Amino acid sequence: MIKIDLRLFVTLSGYLPENNECFEIHGDTTVEKLVRDLGIPDGLVKLIFINGKRQDRTYILKEGDRVGLFPPVGGG
C-alpha cells in the first residue's frame, strides 16, 4: 500500500474521502482505477494533475503523489 494526497475540486468534492491527505491505495493503481474506486461517474473528471503536472488516466500513482482531479469547467 502507498499513500497519496488526494484533492477533488468543485462538483467532485462530494466524492472526497475523509482521509484524503493520507489516502491509502495499492501500489499499482492508475488514475482511472482511483476514479472508479472513488465512485466518480464516467465523464466527470476532465483534468488530472499529479504533483502540479497534467497527466492522463493511465498514470500509475506513486508514494506521496499529490493528486488533483477537476470536473469540466464552463463559464464566460
C-alpha positions in Angstrom: 0.0 0.0 0.0 1.1 3.6 -0.7 -0.2 6.9 0.5 -1.2 9.9 -1.8 -2.5 13.4 -1.1 -5.9 13.5 -2.9 -7.8 16.7 -3.8 -11.1 16.8 -5.6 -12.4 20.2 -6.8 -15.7 21.9 -7.4 -18.5 19.3 -8.1 -16.2 16.4 -7.4 -15.7 17.4 -3.8 -18.6 15.3 -2.7 -16.6 12.1 -3.6 -13.6 13.2 -1.4 -12.9 10.6 1.4 -12.2 11.8 5.0 -8.6 10.7 5.0 -7.8 12.5 1.7 -4.4 13.9 2.8 -3.1 10.5 3.5 -5.2 8.2 1.3 -4.1 4.6 1.0 -4.2 2.8 -2.3 -2.5 -0.3 -3.9 0.9 0.4 -5.4 -0.2 -0.4 -9.0 -3.2 1.9 -9.0 -3.8 4.1 -12.1 -5.7 7.3 -12.0 -8.5 5.5 -13.9 -8.8 2.9 -11.2 -8.7 5.5 -8.5 -11.6 7.4 -10.1 -13.6 4.2 -10.4 -12.8 3.2 -6.8 -14.0 6.6 -5.5 -17.3 6.0 -7.3 -17.0 9.0 -9.6 -19.1 8.5 -12.7 -17.5 8.3 -16.2 -17.0 11.7 -17.8 -17.0 13.8 -14.6 -13.2 14.0 -14.4 -11.8 16.3 -17.1 -8.4 17.5 -15.8 -5.9 15.4 -13.8 -2.9 17.0 -12.1 -0.2 14.9 -10.4 2.4 16.9 -8.4 1.3 20.0 -10.4 1.8 18.5 -13.8 -1.1 17.5 -16.1 -1.3 13.7 -16.6 -3.7 11.2 -18.1 -5.8 8.4 -16.7 -3.1 5.8 -17.4 -0.6 7.4 -14.9 0.4 4.9 -12.2 0.3 6.6 -8.9 3.4 6.6 -6.6 4.0 7.1 -2.9 3.5 10.7 -1.9 1.9 11.9 -5.2 -0.3 15.0 -4.9 -3.4 14.2 -7.0 -5.8 16.9 -8.1 -9.0 16.0 -10.1 -11.1 18.6 -11.7 -14.5 18.4 -13.5 -15.2 20.0 -16.9 -15.2 23.8 -16.4 -17.5 26.2 -18.1 -18.0 29.9 -17.9 -17.9 33.0 -19.9 
